Amino acid sequence: MIITGGRILTMAGTEWENGTIEVRQGKIADMWEGPVDGTRIREGETLLRVDGAWVMPGLIEAHCHMGITEEKKGMEGDDCNENVEPVTPWLRAIDAINTMDAAFDDAVRAGITSAMIGPGSSNVVGGQFAFLKTRGRCIDDLIVKAPAAMKVAFGENPKVNYSGQGKSPVTRMAIAGMLREELFKARQYLQKKESGSSDFVEDFRMEPWVPVLKGEIPLKAHVHRVDDIFTAIRIAKEFGLAMTLDHCSEGHMVAERLAQEGFPAIVGPDFSSRSKIEVQNLAFKTVGVLNLAGVRTAVTTDHPVSLIQSLPLCAGMAVKAGLPFEEGLRAVTVNPAVICGVSDRVGTLEIGKDADIAVFDGNPMEISTKTLYTIIDGNIVYDAENA
């Protein structure tokens, strides 16, 4: 495939008003400024002329529950929380995500080519997230990275869920204490495993912590309030763990300090209502304030809390509230790729990376903009003319 004539925004520092991308075997094989020379078109190669369109990396949702909390299906389609046991690190999102959920089609139509999907926040430890492409029927074919993160949650959600059951945790102290206890046991497990002890026995419930403790994947921390944000940071630092601050609704109140701590933030869903006490201070300005302070930021819909197809509009609202324009585009492309640990494959248009490409008739952060083509692994999975 050759895509030519569009305004190419690589999100890697290069922008061409009229450029060309050549795709072979699902990867970006070549890129250059200017039109395509007819002699470069190989027999059987698809030629997409997209004159004047915006050609970008496929958009990335850094935190959602697409396919694991299905739309309109009630309890039967809700596999987001195993909310009868507060610590469940061995659960794998890939065992519950239904790729036939209509949200996947909505994502593709919006130019979203990949997403970080996993359990919700009812548990202190919810289980393992996976980073997936957004088109295909067999989930095993969509996996870019799994496990990609370990979900943990602080604050209101675990408190409300377990206080209703009359068991711990019912306080923020218990949430932190239970997570510390679990991490302490996991660290002992790893130390014994690596020591070569003859009495070491592999434990299915402890093994999921190994990549976390080795720094291969981060904790994915549900945190809204300032106090919960700093409790998460305190625990991550105690155990030397990588972590993402997901939601981070009050991050703008402590932006300078968060920049010093060095953990990235995935902000949102700001299109949702202030339905809980812990989100009373959510605002579209949060992304911009954090970015200005030096925190790497992405935006999230938290689908289905707000709809997956609103992702580029969330970035647009953040720009309206003060986030620089270029950073708005970065918040749905390269930044989530880096934060999710998959920037070697997606997030920018560069030679050798996956040919995940979105073509828009204008700025995707504007509500009237249409997706013309969505391309995943070099295949056209959405064509507006034939939709």
Secondary structure, 3 states (H helix, E strand, C coil): CEEEEEEEECCCCCEEEEEEEEEECCEEEEEEECCCCHHHCCCCCCEEECCCCEEEECEEEEEECCCCECCCCHHHHECCCCCCCCECCCCEHHHCCCCCCHHHHHHHHCCEEEEEECCCCCCCEEEEEEEEECCCCCHHHCEEEEEEEEEEECCHHHHHHHHCCCCCCCCHHHHHHHHHHHHHHHHHHHHHHHHCCCCCCCCCCCHHHHHHHCCCCCEEEEECCHHHHHHHHHHHHHHCCCEEEEECCCHHHHHHHHHHHCCCEEECCCCCCCCCHHHCCCCCHHHHHHHHHCCCEEECCCCCCCCHHHHHHHHHHHHHCCCCHHHHHHCCCHHHHHHCCCCCCCCCCCCCCECCEEEECCCCCCCCCCEEEEEECCEEEEEHHHC
